[in-house]
Amino acid sequence: MAARLEHGNDTNRYHQKRPTGGYNLGTRHPLNTRMNEIDLIERITVQPDQCNGRPCIRGMRIRVSDVLGMLASGMEITEILTDYPYLERDDIMAALQYASRQADHPVLLAA
């Protein structure tokens, strides 16, 4: 049912192609211990008419980069959730998962 990605990277064995396109995180992934029934990445939405097409959390006008910036500045997850009560812990985990996937690609250098 789910096809395995073939990029030569051993961590890709956990990523599975969805029948509708896009990718789900396999249930055996080491980071996917808390949420087996819900795919975190589906919380990330991209709409051309919202935030200039940048990835957002659940269709709200809070960008993945906003969440990552707060975490990078040293804010605790509990602080973020207090300041943004409409966010859930899994939204923050989804932002981290999204960023992880975006950074996981080969970089080609020009000779």
C-alpha positions as CSV (number, residue, x, y, z in Angstrom):
1,M,0.0,0.0,0.0
2,A,2.7,2.5,1.0
3,A,5.7,3.0,-1.2
4,R,9.1,3.4,0.1
5,L,11.1,6.5,-0.9
6,E,14.4,5.7,-2.6
7,H,16.9,8.5,-1.9
8,G,19.7,6.4,-0.4
9,N,19.1,7.9,3.0
10,D,18.4,5.3,5.6
11,T,16.0,7.6,7.5
12,N,13.7,7.6,4.5
13,R,12.6,4.1,5.2
14,Y,10.1,5.6,7.6
15,H,8.5,8.0,5.1
16,Q,5.6,6.6,3.1
17,K,3.9,8.0,0.1
18,R,0.1,8.6,0.5
19,P,-2.2,7.4,-2.2
20,T,-3.4,11.0,-2.6
21,G,0.1,12.5,-2.9
22,G,2.4,13.9,-0.3
23,Y,4.0,11.9,2.4
24,N,3.0,10.5,5.8
25,L,5.4,9.7,8.6
26,G,5.4,5.9,9.1
27,T,4.3,4.6,12.5
28,R,7.7,3.1,13.2
29,H,9.6,6.4,13.1
30,P,11.4,7.0,16.4
31,L,9.9,10.5,16.7
32,N,6.4,9.2,16.1
33,T,5.8,7.6,19.6
34,R,3.1,10.0,20.8
35,M,0.8,10.2,17.8
36,N,0.1,7.0,16.0
37,E,-3.4,7.8,14.7
38,I,-2.8,11.3,13.5
39,D,-0.2,12.4,11.0
40,L,1.4,15.6,12.3
41,I,2.4,16.9,8.9
42,E,-1.2,17.2,7.9
43,R,-1.5,20.1,10.4
44,I,0.7,22.2,8.1
45,T,-1.2,24.0,5.4
46,V,-0.1,26.0,2.4
47,Q,-2.5,28.3,0.7
48,P,-1.5,30.8,-1.9
49,D,-3.8,33.5,-0.5
50,Q,-2.7,33.1,3.1
51,C,0.7,34.5,4.4
52,N,1.9,34.7,0.8
53,G,1.8,30.9,0.4
54,R,4.1,30.2,3.4
55,P,3.4,27.1,5.4
56,C,1.0,27.8,8.3
57,I,-0.4,25.8,11.2
58,R,-3.9,24.3,10.6
59,G,-5.0,27.1,8.2
60,M,-4.5,29.8,10.8
61,R,-2.3,32.8,10.2
62,I,0.6,31.6,12.3
63,R,3.4,30.5,10.1
64,V,5.7,27.5,10.7
65,S,8.6,30.0,10.7
66,D,6.9,31.9,13.6
67,V,6.8,28.8,15.7
68,L,10.4,27.9,14.8
69,G,11.5,31.4,15.6
70,M,9.9,31.3,19.0
71,L,11.6,28.0,19.8
72,A,14.9,29.2,18.5
73,S,14.7,32.3,20.7
74,G,14.5,30.0,23.7
75,M,10.8,30.0,24.4
76,E,9.5,26.9,26.0
77,I,6.6,25.0,24.5
78,T,4.5,25.8,27.5
79,E,5.2,29.5,27.0
80,I,4.2,29.4,23.4
81,L,1.0,27.5,24.3
82,T,0.2,30.1,26.9
83,D,0.8,33.0,24.6
84,Y,-1.1,31.4,21.7
85,P,-4.0,29.4,23.3
86,Y,-5.4,28.3,20.0
87,L,-2.2,26.3,19.3
88,E,-1.8,22.8,20.5
89,R,1.4,20.9,21.5
90,D,1.0,18.8,18.4
91,D,1.0,21.9,16.2
92,I,4.5,22.8,17.5
93,M,5.6,19.2,16.9
94,A,4.2,19.4,13.4
95,A,6.2,22.6,12.8
96,L,9.4,20.8,13.9
97,Q,8.6,17.8,11.8
98,Y,8.0,20.0,8.8
99,A,11.3,21.9,9.3
100,S,13.1,18.6,9.7
101,R,11.8,17.3,6.4
102,Q,12.6,20.6,4.6
103,A,16.2,20.4,5.8
104,D,16.6,16.7,4.9
105,H,17.8,16.9,1.3
106,P,21.2,16.8,-0.4
107,V,23.0,20.0,-1.1
108,L,24.8,20.2,-4.4
109,L,27.8,22.5,-4.7
110,A,28.8,24.0,-7.9
111,A,32.3,23.1,-9.0
